[in-house]
Amino acid sequence: MTCDAASTVSAIRAAAAAVGEYRSELTALDREIGDGDHGENLARGFSAVLGKLDGDLPGTPGGVLKLVATTLISTVGGASGPLFGTAFLRAATAVGDAAELDGPAVATALAAARDGVVARGKAEPGDKTMVDALGAAVRAAQERAAAGGRPGEVLAAAADAATEAAAATIPMQARKGRASYLGERSIGHPDPGATSTAYILRALAG
């Protein structure tokens, strides 16, 4: 599978569909330990992204990722918009103007996305946030890319690792965000941001 502008658009459409599919679940998870709007916010943002994908499109994967980033930042409130928007924006910057991405380039984009989220949210692994899922995803992606994995294989490895990491947030006590206000009562719930990150990566992998 090549990773050019057209396939990136298809992957983003799949991510938007996944967000719509899991919208209620993500909102329910967030209602338990957060503001209760995570699924709704993401769905609104990706719905706006779909609208932009119906217009004139950039000719590179980086251009498509930047379009997603600016749309999410401008349409999603709360923490989700800036965090997911920053992730896509850093990924766009990392891949530059390349017409096609190979496995290592995809892994590099994921690492840039993780670093952007860390810088924006000031969270660390173990804080029970989307950083837990992204960190695991990046490690798996880099290993698969180093082994010669193609873009789809790199993203699939990232999605597998993110899914496991999202489940691993269940026994954690939150140390960041609104969930941290609950203290020990945040234990026993999966982090909504880590969960949505896993769903989005799974969709991007195809």
KATA-V565457 format. One record per pair of residues at least 4 apart in sequence whose ideal C-beta (glycine too) atoms are under 7 Angstrom apart, sorted by the first residue. I is the first residue (numbers start at 1). J is the second residue. Records with the same first field share a line. If there is no record, write none. Layout:
BEGIN
I->J / J
END
This chain:
BEGIN
1->7 / 150 / 151 / 152
2->7 / 100
3->7 / 8 / 61 / 100 / 101 / 106 / 151
4->8 / 61 / 99 / 100
5->9 / 57 / 58 / 59 / 60 / 61 / 63 / 64
6->10
7->11
8->12 / 61 / 64 / 65
9->13 / 53 / 57 / 64
10->14
11->15 / 204 / 206
12->16 / 49 / 53 / 64 / 68
13->17 / 50 / 53
14->18 / 203 / 204 / 206
15->19 / 46 / 200 / 203 / 204
16->20 / 46 / 49 / 50
17->21 / 203
18->22 / 199 / 200 / 202 / 203
19->23 / 42 / 43 / 46 / 200
20->43
22->26 / 39 / 199
23->27 / 39 / 40 / 43
24->28 / 39
25->29 / 39
26->30 / 38 / 39 / 42 / 192 / 195 / 196
27->31 / 36 / 37 / 38 / 39 / 40
29->189 / 190 / 192 / 195
30->34 / 35 / 36 / 37 / 38 / 39 / 192
31->36
32->189
33->174 / 179 / 182 / 186 / 189
34->38 / 177 / 178 / 179 / 192
35->78 / 178
37->41 / 78
38->42 / 80 / 192 / 196
39->43
40->44
41->45 / 76 / 77 / 78 / 80 / 81
42->46 / 76 / 80 / 196
43->47
44->48 / 75 / 76
45->49 / 71 / 72 / 75 / 76 / 81
46->50
47->51
48->52 / 71 / 75
49->53 / 68 / 71 / 72
52->67 / 71
53->57
57->64
58->63 / 64 / 67
59->63
60->97 / 98 / 99
61->65 / 95 / 98 / 101
62->66 / 92 / 95 / 96 / 97 / 98
63->67
64->68
65->69 / 88 / 91 / 92
66->70 / 89 / 92
67->71
68->72 / 88
69->73 / 85 / 88 / 89 / 92
70->74
71->75
72->76 / 81 / 84 / 85 / 88
73->81 / 82 / 85
75->81
76->80 / 81
77->81
79->83 / 177
80->84
81->85
82->86 / 120
83->87 / 117 / 120 / 121 / 130
84->88
85->89
86->90 / 116 / 117 / 120
87->91 / 113 / 116 / 117
88->92 / 113
89->93 / 116
90->94 / 112 / 113 / 115 / 116
91->95 / 109 / 112 / 113
93->112
94->108 / 109 / 112
95->101 / 105 / 109
98->105
101->105 / 106 / 151
102->151
103->107 / 144 / 145 / 149 / 150 / 151 / 153 / 154
104->108 / 145
105->109
106->110 / 141 / 145 / 151 / 154 / 155
107->111 / 141 / 142 / 145 / 154
108->112
109->113
110->114 / 137 / 138 / 141 / 158
111->115 / 138
112->116
113->117 / 134
114->118 / 134 / 135 / 138
115->119
116->120
117->121 / 130 / 131 / 134
118->123 / 131
121->129 / 131 / 176
123->127 / 129 / 131 / 176
124->131
125->131 / 132 / 135
126->132 / 172
127->131 / 175 / 176
128->132 / 169 / 172 / 173 / 174 / 175 / 179 / 186 / 191
129->176 / 177 / 191 / 193 / 194
130->134 / 193 / 194 / 197
131->135
132->136 / 165 / 168 / 169 / 191 / 194
133->137 / 162 / 165 / 166 / 194 / 197 / 198
134->138 / 197
135->139
136->140 / 161 / 162 / 164 / 165
137->141 / 158 / 161 / 162 / 201
138->142
139->143 / 161
140->144 / 157 / 158 / 160 / 161
141->145 / 154 / 157 / 158
142->146
143->147
144->149 / 153 / 154 / 157
145->149 / 154
149->153 / 154 / 157
151->155
152->156 / 205 / 206
153->157
154->158
155->159 / 201 / 204 / 205
156->160 / 205
157->161
158->162 / 201
159->163 / 198 / 201 / 202 / 205
160->164
161->165
162->166 / 197 / 198 / 201
163->167 / 198 / 202
164->168
165->194
166->190 / 191 / 194 / 195 / 197 / 198
167->190
169->190 / 191 / 194
170->188 / 189 / 190
171->187
172->187
173->183 / 184 / 186 / 187
174->179 / 180 / 182 / 186
175->180
176->180
179->186
182->186
190->194 / 195
191->195
192->196
193->197
194->198
195->199
196->200
197->201
198->202
199->203
200->204
201->205
END
